Amino acid sequence: MASYTGRGVHGQVVHKLGARIVGGEIAEGEILDIGALGAELDVSLTVMREALKVLAGKGLTDARQKRGTFVRERTHWNLLDADVIRWRMETGDGGQLLRDLSDVRSIVEPAAAHRAALHRTDADLAALEAALEAMGRTRTNPTAAAEADVAFHRALLAATGNELLRRMDMLLEPGLRERDRMVHAHADADDPVPSHRAVLDAIRDRAPARAESAMLDLLAKAAEDLDHLTRAPESAARP
């Protein structure tokens, strides 16, 4: 499900309640007093019901006769939803999310690069080149740079020629977008273009082993950069 955050009053209520649930302020299994929450947030019952419909669509809440509206167990949450990912990042669970994302990428993307080198088309190369050019052009704009980075990895999956691999973008993109925004927002972040260029060059040359190796190098560098950035505040605080 696409992000709902920011869409007027409904979006604000969705964001506030969703963040509380994901952050554990409202516990799994807890019955929601819709009237009290509406009064606290100064919104009508209609707005509350609409917001809860959105949260139900993300797997966070449900309603049952004789039980009322309640928070569902985490196993039912749509952890790939863009808003749920953002709330995890905002409420202290971002570290585990990013570690899980790195694990998934290390399984999927090297193999995708290998296959892309065998099956890419001229249109795939053009899409990869356009994303790489945008990545270099937008380095000073974290949001735009993150979108360009995501576009490159989306084009990589498409270049495999495998319809199911192509749809892996639904799994990777929400987390990758949040990860990239955080990385690109730091002034001391390294230039991502050279590592991506190595992957693209290998795909263009139809060199599958080199493409896979270049992607492994890219992911190792990405993990190193992220580790450096997330540890920086801790290091700076030491005497």
Contacts in CASP RR format, 6 or more apart in sequence:
PFRMAT RR
TARGET T0000
AUTHOR 0000-0000-0000
METHOD contacts of the structure
MODEL  1
MASYTGRGVHGQVVHKLGARIVGGEIAEGEILDIGALGAELDVSLTVMRE
ALKVLAGKGLTDARQKRGTFVRERTHWNLLDADVIRWRMETGDGGQLLRD
LSDVRSIVEPAAAHRAALHRTDADLAALEAALEAMGRTRTNPTAAAEADV
AFHRALLAATGNELLRRMDMLLEPGLRERDRMVHAHADADDPVPSHRAVL
DAIRDRAPARAESAMLDLLAKAAEDLDHLTRAPESAARP
1 57 0 8 1.000
1 58 0 8 1.000
1 78 0 8 1.000
1 81 0 8 1.000
1 82 0 8 1.000
1 83 0 8 1.000
2 82 0 8 1.000
3 82 0 8 1.000
3 83 0 8 1.000
3 86 0 8 1.000
4 10 0 8 1.000
4 11 0 8 1.000
4 14 0 8 1.000
4 15 0 8 1.000
4 54 0 8 1.000
4 83 0 8 1.000
5 11 0 8 1.000
5 14 0 8 1.000
5 15 0 8 1.000
5 83 0 8 1.000
5 86 0 8 1.000
6 12 0 8 1.000
6 15 0 8 1.000
7 14 0 8 1.000
9 43 0 8 1.000
9 47 0 8 1.000
10 47 0 8 1.000
10 50 0 8 1.000
10 51 0 8 1.000
10 54 0 8 1.000
11 51 0 8 1.000
11 54 0 8 1.000
13 41 0 8 1.000
13 43 0 8 1.000
13 47 0 8 1.000
13 48 0 8 1.000
13 51 0 8 1.000
14 51 0 8 1.000
14 54 0 8 1.000
14 55 0 8 1.000
14 83 0 8 1.000
15 83 0 8 1.000
15 87 0 8 1.000
16 41 0 8 1.000
17 26 0 8 1.000
17 37 0 8 1.000
17 51 0 8 1.000
17 52 0 8 1.000
17 55 0 8 1.000
18 55 0 8 1.000
18 58 0 8 1.000
18 60 0 8 1.000
18 83 0 8 1.000
18 84 0 8 1.000
18 87 0 8 1.000
19 25 0 8 1.000
19 87 0 8 1.000
19 90 0 8 1.000
19 91 0 8 1.000
20 26 0 8 1.000
21 55 0 8 1.000
21 60 0 8 1.000
21 61 0 8 1.000
21 71 0 8 1.000
21 87 0 8 1.000
22 60 0 8 1.000
22 77 0 8 1.000
22 84 0 8 1.000
22 87 0 8 1.000
22 88 0 8 1.000
22 91 0 8 1.000
22 93 0 8 1.000
23 87 0 8 1.000
23 88 0 8 1.000
23 91 0 8 1.000
23 92 0 8 1.000
23 93 0 8 1.000
24 91 0 8 1.000
26 32 0 8 1.000
26 71 0 8 1.000
27 71 0 8 1.000
28 71 0 8 1.000
28 72 0 8 1.000
28 73 0 8 1.000
28 74 0 8 1.000
29 70 0 8 1.000
29 71 0 8 1.000
29 72 0 8 1.000
29 73 0 8 1.000
30 70 0 8 1.000
30 71 0 8 1.000
31 67 0 8 1.000
31 68 0 8 1.000
31 69 0 8 1.000
31 70 0 8 1.000
32 52 0 8 1.000
32 61 0 8 1.000
32 68 0 8 1.000
32 69 0 8 1.000
32 70 0 8 1.000
32 71 0 8 1.000
34 45 0 8 1.000
34 48 0 8 1.000
34 49 0 8 1.000
34 52 0 8 1.000
34 69 0 8 1.000
35 45 0 8 1.000
35 48 0 8 1.000
37 48 0 8 1.000
38 44 0 8 1.000
38 45 0 8 1.000
38 47 0 8 1.000
38 48 0 8 1.000
41 48 0 8 1.000
43 51 0 8 1.000
52 61 0 8 1.000
52 63 0 8 1.000
52 69 0 8 1.000
55 61 0 8 1.000
56 62 0 8 1.000
56 63 0 8 1.000
57 78 0 8 1.000
58 77 0 8 1.000
58 78 0 8 1.000
58 81 0 8 1.000
58 83 0 8 1.000
58 84 0 8 1.000
59 72 0 8 1.000
59 76 0 8 1.000
59 77 0 8 1.000
59 78 0 8 1.000
60 71 0 8 1.000
60 72 0 8 1.000
60 77 0 8 1.000
60 84 0 8 1.000
61 69 0 8 1.000
61 70 0 8 1.000
61 71 0 8 1.000
61 72 0 8 1.000
62 69 0 8 1.000
62 70 0 8 1.000
62 72 0 8 1.000
62 76 0 8 1.000
63 69 0 8 1.000
63 70 0 8 1.000
64 70 0 8 1.000
77 84 0 8 1.000
78 84 0 8 1.000
79 85 0 8 1.000
79 88 0 8 1.000
80 170 0 8 1.000
80 171 0 8 1.000
80 174 0 8 1.000
81 174 0 8 1.000
82 174 0 8 1.000
82 177 0 8 1.000
85 97 0 8 1.000
85 174 0 8 1.000
85 175 0 8 1.000
85 178 0 8 1.000
86 178 0 8 1.000
88 94 0 8 1.000
88 96 0 8 1.000
88 97 0 8 1.000
89 97 0 8 1.000
89 178 0 8 1.000
89 182 0 8 1.000
95 230 0 8 1.000
97 175 0 8 1.000
97 178 0 8 1.000
98 175 0 8 1.000
98 179 0 8 1.000
98 226 0 8 1.000
98 230 0 8 1.000
101 172 0 8 1.000
101 175 0 8 1.000
101 176 0 8 1.000
101 179 0 8 1.000
102 219 0 8 1.000
102 222 0 8 1.000
102 223 0 8 1.000
102 226 0 8 1.000
104 171 0 8 1.000
104 172 0 8 1.000
105 172 0 8 1.000
105 176 0 8 1.000
105 219 0 8 1.000
106 216 0 8 1.000
106 219 0 8 1.000
108 165 0 8 1.000
108 168 0 8 1.000
108 172 0 8 1.000
109 153 0 8 1.000
109 156 0 8 1.000
109 215 0 8 1.000
109 219 0 8 1.000
110 212 0 8 1.000
110 215 0 8 1.000
110 216 0 8 1.000
110 219 0 8 1.000
111 212 0 8 1.000
112 156 0 8 1.000
112 157 0 8 1.000
112 159 0 8 1.000
112 160 0 8 1.000
112 165 0 8 1.000
112 168 0 8 1.000
112 215 0 8 1.000
113 156 0 8 1.000
113 199 0 8 1.000
113 202 0 8 1.000
113 203 0 8 1.000
113 208 0 8 1.000
113 211 0 8 1.000
113 212 0 8 1.000
113 214 0 8 1.000
113 215 0 8 1.000
114 208 0 8 1.000
114 209 0 8 1.000
114 211 0 8 1.000
114 212 0 8 1.000
115 160 0 8 1.000
115 161 0 8 1.000
115 162 0 8 1.000
115 165 0 8 1.000
115 208 0 8 1.000
116 124 0 8 1.000
116 156 0 8 1.000
116 159 0 8 1.000
116 160 0 8 1.000
116 161 0 8 1.000
116 203 0 8 1.000
116 211 0 8 1.000
117 202 0 8 1.000
117 203 0 8 1.000
117 205 0 8 1.000
117 206 0 8 1.000
117 207 0 8 1.000
117 208 0 8 1.000
117 210 0 8 1.000
117 211 0 8 1.000
118 206 0 8 1.000
118 208 0 8 1.000
119 159 0 8 1.000
119 160 0 8 1.000
119 161 0 8 1.000
119 162 0 8 1.000
120 159 0 8 1.000
120 203 0 8 1.000
120 204 0 8 1.000
120 206 0 8 1.000
121 159 0 8 1.000
124 155 0 8 1.000
124 158 0 8 1.000
124 159 0 8 1.000
124 203 0 8 1.000
125 159 0 8 1.000
125 200 0 8 1.000
125 203 0 8 1.000
125 204 0 8 1.000
127 151 0 8 1.000
127 155 0 8 1.000
127 158 0 8 1.000
127 159 0 8 1.000
128 152 0 8 1.000
128 155 0 8 1.000
128 156 0 8 1.000
128 159 0 8 1.000
128 200 0 8 1.000
128 203 0 8 1.000
129 200 0 8 1.000
130 151 0 8 1.000
131 148 0 8 1.000
131 149 0 8 1.000
131 151 0 8 1.000
131 152 0 8 1.000
131 154 0 8 1.000
131 155 0 8 1.000
132 148 0 8 1.000
132 152 0 8 1.000
132 193 0 8 1.000
132 196 0 8 1.000
132 197 0 8 1.000
132 200 0 8 1.000
134 144 0 8 1.000
134 147 0 8 1.000
134 148 0 8 1.000
134 151 0 8 1.000
135 145 0 8 1.000
135 148 0 8 1.000
135 149 0 8 1.000
135 152 0 8 1.000
135 192 0 8 1.000
135 193 0 8 1.000
135 196 0 8 1.000
136 145 0 8 1.000
136 148 0 8 1.000
136 191 0 8 1.000
136 193 0 8 1.000
137 148 0 8 1.000
138 144 0 8 1.000
138 145 0 8 1.000
138 147 0 8 1.000
138 148 0 8 1.000
139 145 0 8 1.000
139 184 0 8 1.000
139 191 0 8 1.000
142 181 0 8 1.000
142 184 0 8 1.000
142 185 0 8 1.000
143 181 0 8 1.000
145 180 0 8 1.000
145 184 0 8 1.000
145 192 0 8 1.000
146 177 0 8 1.000
146 180 0 8 1.000
146 181 0 8 1.000
146 184 0 8 1.000
147 177 0 8 1.000
149 176 0 8 1.000
149 180 0 8 1.000
149 184 0 8 1.000
149 192 0 8 1.000
149 196 0 8 1.000
150 173 0 8 1.000
150 176 0 8 1.000
150 177 0 8 1.000
150 180 0 8 1.000
152 196 0 8 1.000
153 169 0 8 1.000
153 172 0 8 1.000
153 173 0 8 1.000
153 176 0 8 1.000
154 169 0 8 1.000
154 173 0 8 1.000
156 199 0 8 1.000
156 203 0 8 1.000
157 165 0 8 1.000
157 166 0 8 1.000
157 168 0 8 1.000
157 169 0 8 1.000
157 172 0 8 1.000
158 166 0 8 1.000
159 203 0 8 1.000
160 166 0 8 1.000
179 226 0 8 1.000
182 226 0 8 1.000
182 229 0 8 1.000
183 189 0 8 1.000
183 222 0 8 1.000
183 225 0 8 1.000
183 226 0 8 1.000
183 229 0 8 1.000
186 229 0 8 1.000
189 225 0 8 1.000
189 229 0 8 1.000
190 221 0 8 1.000
190 225 0 8 1.000
195 214 0 8 1.000
195 217 0 8 1.000
195 218 0 8 1.000
195 221 0 8 1.000
195 222 0 8 1.000
196 218 0 8 1.000
198 214 0 8 1.000
198 217 0 8 1.000
198 218 0 8 1.000
199 211 0 8 1.000
199 214 0 8 1.000
199 215 0 8 1.000
199 218 0 8 1.000
201 214 0 8 1.000
202 208 0 8 1.000
202 210 0 8 1.000
202 211 0 8 1.000
202 213 0 8 1.000
202 214 0 8 1.000
203 211 0 8 1.000
END
